Amino acid sequence: MRTSTSDAAKLRALIDAEARRAGFDAIAVTSPDAIPLAPARLAEFVGDGFHGSMDWIAETLLRRSEPSTLWPEVRSIVVLAMNYGPDHDPRELQARRDRGAISVYAQNRDYHEVMKGRLKEIAGKIVARAGGDVKVFVDTAPVMEKPLAEAAGLGWQGKHTNLVSRQHGSWLFLGTIFTTAELAADRAEIDHCGSCRACLAACPTDAFPAPYRLDARRCISYLTIENKGPIPHEFREKIGNRIYGCDDCLAACPWNKFASAASEAKLAARDDLREPGLADLLRLDDAAFRAFFSGSPVKRIGRDRFIRNVLIATGNSGEAGLAGIVRDLLGDPSPLVRGAAIWALARLVPETEYAERAASGLKTESDAAVRDEWARPVPARAHA
């Protein structure tokens, strides 16, 4: 859809005004052909197996790397960002081993829900003013938001592969509006990382084989959220008390000195999710889990995966007082939970007690993977 220069300028002014009114902190425009390097980089990521079990990335490879393949009619892409910065360094909680660390982005409402309705409102204003058609995406379709945001000038993809902004640091949610209207593209941002390697050095599991490359299979966010099976043993101790995601590489970025705390109330941390106690979380059955995390992105991984994560944190806590709750979870209906409970118990109780329980478990456990947990060498005990 052809748009005159004058009409395009007025439309852009409308978009900017409506986006600010809706609570977005940064808005920019790019073209659908602005990320020519993305297909090869994404193909390399998948070819190396760095996507792990996230098969949808490989399945949508072409549509994900070329916006016009996803929607041939698109002429312009509006990229919008909402700041979700914390009011403190989230890494401070790692010292409190009886508490669970939930990634900053998941400490309140699901950002998909917060942003999508507002994007639809803006999209509706675009159609009302310019006609044509629009499509709205918030991390729920094969759209490469971060390369598009870099092309639009909102920031650059840092060495940790996340977007970095000189105004907001590493704390930005991204959404896009695809439109048939022709808008002038903004200038792309350049890389300002320089020789800094703070984000790479901060990763507890060495998930970055090289700057600007992430092996998701080693990433704590992947391991605690996307990974549906047991946490690999080599990463369990390194996970510490992180029970949903990880913010270490984001929090380490020096550009965060310019960041501010989120102004959107629905993205500010809930008091009960800032530093929840492991003991309380371990007691959550399915109904209680769903109720406690209602409206939170944590809810989508389900109770069993979440309790698996909490048990790993419990095993790392050194809190022998939590052993009683862990013992109860040895009989949980979920093999995933039972397996994690075995590891946690081995880290908290005397070796003699664990040996007796292991001998019994090897005789009575019906799940092969859980029997394998009982049969493994006893891990080193945790220290508070």
C-alpha positions in Angstrom: 0.0 0.0 0.0 1.6 3.3 -1.2 1.6 6.1 1.4 2.6 9.7 0.5 5.5 11.2 2.4 3.2 13.6 4.2 0.7 10.9 5.1 3.6 8.6 6.2 5.0 11.3 8.5 1.6 11.9 10.1 1.1 8.1 10.5 4.4 7.8 12.2 3.6 10.6 14.6 0.3 8.9 15.4 2.1 5.6 16.1 4.7 7.3 18.3 2.0 9.1 20.3 -0.2 6.0 20.7 2.7 3.8 21.7 3.8 6.2 24.4 0.2 6.5 25.6 0.1 2.6 25.8 3.2 2.5 28.0 5.9 1.6 25.5 9.3 3.1 26.2 10.8 2.9 22.7 9.4 2.8 19.2 11.2 2.5 15.8 10.5 1.3 12.3 12.4 -1.0 9.9 11.7 -2.8 6.7 11.1 -6.5 6.2 14.3 -6.9 4.3 16.5 -5.3 7.0 18.0 -8.5 8.5 19.8 -10.2 5.6 22.3 -11.9 7.8 19.7 -13.5 10.1 18.9 -16.6 7.9 22.5 -17.8 7.9 23.1 -17.1 11.6 19.9 -18.9 12.6 20.7 -21.8 10.3 24.2 -22.1 12.0 22.5 -22.0 15.4 20.2 -24.9 14.5 22.9 -26.7 12.6 25.1 -26.8 15.7 22.2 -28.2 17.7 22.3 -25.1 20.0 18.5 -25.0 20.0 18.3 -28.2 22.0 14.8 -29.6 22.2 13.2 -26.4 20.8 12.2 -28.1 17.6 9.8 -25.3 16.6 12.9 -23.2 15.8 14.1 -25.6 13.2 10.6 -26.3 11.9 10.0 -22.6 11.3 13.5 -21.7 10.1 12.6 -20.0 6.8 9.6 -18.1 8.1 11.5 -17.0 11.2 14.5 -15.6 9.4 12.6 -13.7 6.6 9.6 -11.6 7.7 8.2 -11.3 4.1 8.0 -15.1 4.0 5.9 -15.1 7.1 3.6 -12.4 5.5 4.4 -11.4 1.9 2.2 -8.3 2.1 4.2 -6.6 4.8 5.9 -3.3 3.8 7.0 -1.9 7.2 7.6 -3.3 10.6 7.1 -1.2 13.8 9.2 -2.5 16.7 8.1 -1.5 20.2 9.9 -2.0 23.5 8.7 -2.0 27.1 11.1 -1.6 29.9 10.9 -4.2 32.7 14.0 -3.2 34.6 14.3 -4.4 38.3 14.8 -1.9 41.1 17.8 -3.9 42.4 20.5 -6.3 41.1 18.6 -9.7 40.9 21.9 -11.5 41.5 21.8 -10.4 45.2 19.2 -13.1 46.0 21.7 -15.9 45.1 23.2 -15.5 48.6 19.9 -16.5 50.2 20.0 -20.2 49.5 16.7 -20.9 51.3 14.9 -18.7 48.7 14.2 -19.3 45.1 15.3 -16.9 42.4 12.7 -16.3 39.7 13.8 -14.4 36.6 12.9 -10.7 36.7 10.6 -11.0 33.7 8.4 -13.6 35.4 7.9 -11.9 38.8 4.4 -10.6 37.8 2.0 -10.7 34.9 2.9 -12.6 31.7 4.3 -9.9 29.4 2.6 -11.4 26.4 -0.8 -10.6 27.9 0.3 -7.1 29.0 1.7 -6.1 25.6 -0.5 -7.8 23.0 -3.7 -6.0 23.8 -1.9 -2.7 23.6 -0.3 -3.5 20.4 -3.6 -4.4 18.9 -5.0 -1.0 19.9 -2.1 0.7 18.2 -2.5 -1.5 15.1 -6.2 -0.6 15.0 -5.3 3.1 14.9 -2.9 2.4 12.1 -5.7 0.8 10.0 -8.2 3.5 10.9 -5.7 6.2 9.7 -4.1 4.5 6.7 -6.2 1.6 5.8 -4.5 -1.6 4.7 -3.8 -4.5 7.0 -1.7 -5.3 10.1 -0.5 -8.2 12.1 0.7 -8.1 15.7 3.3 -10.4 17.3 4.7 -10.7 20.8 7.2 -13.6 20.9 4.4 -16.1 19.9 5.2 -16.4 16.2 8.3 -17.1 14.1 9.5 -13.5 14.2 13.1 -12.6 15.0 12.4 -9.6 17.2 15.9 -8.9 18.4 17.5 -8.6 14.9 14.6 -6.5 13.8 14.9 -4.2 16.9 18.6 -3.8 16.1 17.8 -2.9 12.5 15.2 -0.4 13.7 17.7 1.3 16.0 16.3 0.3 19.4 19.6 -1.3 20.4 22.0 -3.9 19.4 22.4 -7.6 20.1 25.1 -7.9 22.7 27.6 -10.6 23.2 25.0 -12.4 25.3 22.7 -12.4 22.1 20.1 -10.2 23.9 19.2 -6.7 22.9 21.0 -3.9 24.7 19.8 -0.3 24.8 21.9 2.7 25.7 18.8 4.0 27.5 17.4 0.9 29.1 20.2 -1.6 29.3 19.3 -5.2 28.9 15.7 -5.0 30.3 13.3 -4.8 27.4 10.3 -6.7 26.1 9.8 -6.6 22.4 6.7 -6.6 20.2 6.2 -6.0 16.5 3.4 -4.6 14.3 3.6 -5.7 10.7 1.8 -3.3 8.4 1.1 -2.9 4.7 1.7 0.9 5.1 5.0 2.2 3.9 6.9 4.0 6.6 10.3 5.5 6.6 12.8 3.2 8.2 14.9 4.4 11.2 18.6 4.0 11.2 20.1 0.8 12.6 22.0 0.8 15.9 25.7 -0.1 16.0 27.4 -2.5 18.4 28.6 -0.7 21.6 30.0 -3.8 23.4 33.6 -3.0 22.6 36.0 -5.3 24.4 33.7 -5.9 27.3 33.1 -9.6 28.2 31.1 -9.1 31.4 28.0 -11.0 30.3 30.1 -13.9 29.0 32.1 -14.2 32.3 28.9 -14.0 34.3 27.3 -17.2 32.9 27.4 -19.9 35.6 27.2 -22.7 33.0 29.5 -21.4 30.2 26.6 -21.2 27.8 28.5 -18.9 25.4 30.9 -20.9 23.2 31.9 -17.5 21.6 30.8 -13.9 21.8 27.4 -13.5 20.1 26.8 -17.3 20.2 24.5 -19.1 22.7 24.3 -22.8 23.3 20.8 -23.0 24.7 21.5 -26.5 26.0 23.8 -25.1 28.6 21.7 -22.0 29.5 19.9 -22.0 32.9 16.8 -20.4 31.3 16.5 -23.2 28.8 17.3 -25.9 31.4 14.7 -24.6 33.9 12.0 -23.6 31.4 12.2 -25.3 28.0 13.8 -28.5 29.1 11.1 -31.1 29.9 13.3 -33.8 31.3 15.7 -34.1 34.3 18.3 -31.3 34.7 21.6 -32.8 33.5 23.8 -33.6 36.5 26.7 -31.4 35.3 24.6 -28.3 35.7 22.7 -29.0 38.9 25.1 -27.5 41.4 25.8 -24.5 39.1 22.1 -23.6 38.9 22.2 -22.6 42.6 18.8 -21.3 43.7 17.6 -20.2 40.3 14.2 -21.9 40.0 12.8 -20.2 36.8 15.2 -18.6 34.3 18.4 -16.7 34.9 19.3 -13.0 34.7 23.1 -13.2 35.3 24.2 -12.2 31.8 21.6 -9.4 31.6 22.4 -8.1 35.0 26.2 -8.0 34.3 25.9 -5.6 31.4 27.5 -2.2 32.2 24.9 -0.4 30.1 22.4 -1.2 32.9 23.8 1.9 34.7 21.5 3.9 32.5 18.5 1.6 33.1 15.5 2.5 35.3 13.0 0.4 37.1 9.8 -0.6 35.2 7.1 2.0 35.3 4.4 -0.5 34.2 2.7 -1.8 37.4 1.9 -5.1 35.9 5.6 -5.7 35.2 6.8 -4.7 38.7 7.7 -7.6 40.9 5.0 -9.1 43.1 6.1 -9.1 46.7 5.5 -12.9 47.0 7.6 -13.6 43.9 10.6 -11.5 44.8 12.2 -14.1 47.1 9.8 -17.0 47.7 10.8 -19.5 50.3 11.8 -23.0 49.0 9.9 -24.7 51.8 6.6 -23.1 50.7 7.2 -23.8 47.1 8.0 -27.5 47.7 4.5 -27.9 49.2 2.6 -26.8 46.1 0.4 -29.4 44.6 -1.0 -28.9 41.1 -4.0 -26.8 42.1 -2.0 -24.7 44.5 0.7 -24.1 41.9 -1.9 -23.0 39.3 -3.5 -20.6 41.8 -0.2 -19.1 43.1 1.2 -18.5 39.6 -2.1 -17.4 38.0 -1.3 -14.8 35.3 2.4 -15.5 35.6 4.6 -17.0 32.8 5.8 -19.5 35.3 2.5 -21.3 35.1 3.2 -22.5 31.6 5.9 -25.0 32.6 3.5 -26.9 34.9 3.9 -27.9 38.5 6.1 -30.9 37.9 8.8 -29.1 36.0 8.7 -26.3 38.5 9.0 -28.5 41.5 11.9 -30.2 39.8 13.6 -26.8 39.7 12.8 -26.1 43.3 14.3 -29.4 44.4 17.5 -28.7 42.6 17.7 -25.4 44.4 16.8 -27.2 47.7 19.7 -29.6 47.1 22.0 -26.7 46.7 20.7 -24.9 49.8 22.5 -26.7 52.5 19.3 -26.4 54.5 19.0 -29.8 56.3 15.7 -28.6 57.7 14.2 -29.0 54.2 15.0 -32.7 54.1 11.6 -33.7 55.6 9.6 -32.1 52.7 12.1 -33.6 50.2 11.4 -37.1 51.7 7.7 -36.6 51.1 8.4 -35.9 47.5 10.2 -39.2 47.0 6.7 -40.6 46.6 5.3 -37.9 44.3 3.3 -39.2 41.3 5.7 -37.5 38.9 8.9 -39.4 38.0 10.5 -36.1 37.2 9.8 -34.8 40.7 10.9 -38.1 42.3 14.2 -38.1 40.4 15.0 -34.5 41.5 14.0 -35.3 45.1 16.6 -38.2 45.2 19.4 -35.8 44.2 18.2 -33.1 46.7 18.0 -35.7 49.5 21.5 -37.0 48.8 22.8 -33.4 49.2 21.0 -32.8 52.6 21.0 -36.0 54.7 23.8 -38.1 56.2 25.2 -40.7 53.7 24.1 -43.6 55.9 20.4 -42.5 55.7 20.7 -42.0 52.0 22.3 -45.4 51.4 19.4 -47.1 53.1 16.8 -45.2 51.1 18.7 -45.9 47.9 18.7 -49.6 48.6 15.0 -49.5 49.1 14.4 -47.3 46.1 16.3 -49.6 43.8 14.0 -52.4 44.8 10.6 -50.6 44.7 10.9 -47.8 42.0 9.0 -48.6 38.8 10.5 -45.9 36.6 13.8 -46.7 35.0 15.1 -43.1 34.9 14.3 -42.7 38.6 16.0 -46.0 39.5 19.1 -44.7 37.6 19.0 -41.7 40.0 19.1 -44.0 43.0 22.0 -46.0 41.4 24.2 -43.0 40.7 27.2 -42.2 43.0 26.2 -40.0 45.9 26.8 -36.3 45.1 28.8 -34.1 47.4 26.7 -32.7 50.2 25.6 -29.1 49.9 26.9 -26.5 52.4 24.8 -23.6 53.6 
